[in-house]
Amino acid sequence: MTAEIINGKELSTELKLEMKEEVEKLKELGLTPHLTVVLVGENPASKSYVKGKEKAAAETGISSSLIELSASTSEAELLQLIQELNEDKTVHGILVQLPLPEQIREEKVIETIHPNKDVDGFHPISIGKMMTGEDTFLPCTPYGIITMLKSKDIEIEGKHAVIIGRSNIVGKPIGQLLLNENATVTYCHSRTKNLQEIASNADILIAAIGRAHAITAEYVKEGAVVIDVGINRLENGSLTGDVDFENAKEKASYITPVPRGVGPMTITMLLKNTIKAAKGLSKIEG
Ligand code: NDP
């Protein structure tokens, strides 16, 4: 079997076109969704992520602003800024780019963002609501993965989903979202014994590890759906996933590539969350 490729870039383009139309309608009602991104320090990867977010926002007509702070910013200064953004009625979504310099506690920052403006979906209130299946902001990467599965009408209910990786931003929440969709979920991590045996039982296999090509074809059951979240930079500068794509695609039924897979979906879901925040704060239904 050769897998069908789930192209996250193409799906993102479709979703952004839909969002553009929605934003135009909101603008007619006098509402321009606005995302404020806060970047602390000079991390080159963070700078490039932030640029990508601004560009994608502009494509959909969402307005955005970037607040750049020096690497020596204190935690108190950043929390004060977030409070001001919480109160600013023209700001609908607040995103503080992670990681932060070590003098700033990430959990303090995340907890200070008002839950109604938490477009990253990292606030404990958002996470709690996700767990209980209430309507909330979903963290963007897991939200993107679920959207990719649904775009291909891939059945989730009753399927065995194996998640490799248990980070708070990817592994744990994607497992929860799949559980909410009635999958049977197994989490694996660096202490898991018999990883290959467990993975090769998965109907839906999610790799979110951060190790290039760690998941070889032996980890993939014939006909499995394989979602590769990993982004790893090779010595030649190119990007690759956690999955050995060339060999795994010969066994999988569906597979996501890297690049043009989960990555573009993550930013697209941030825009979806920004529109949701704008509508919620302005009490516009739908
Ligand atoms: P973390 O480093 O926070 O988590 C990695 C997870 O992988 C941990 O739970 C770790 O286990 C587990 N792990 C590490 N080594 C092994 C191993 N040998 N066998 C089994 N499990 C292992 O990473 P993130 O979750 O933040 O990101 C994962 C990958 O996804 C990275 O490549 C990152 O760049 C990428 N990413 C991509 C995004 C996208 O938009 N496509 C968005 C966010 C991340 P333990 O908990 O025991 O340490």
Residues whose N, C-alpha, C, O or C-beta is under 5 A from the ligand:
A	BS01	NDP	T141 I164 G165 R166 S167 V170 G171 C188 H189 S190 R191 A208 I209 G210 V229 G230 I231 N232 V262 G263 T266
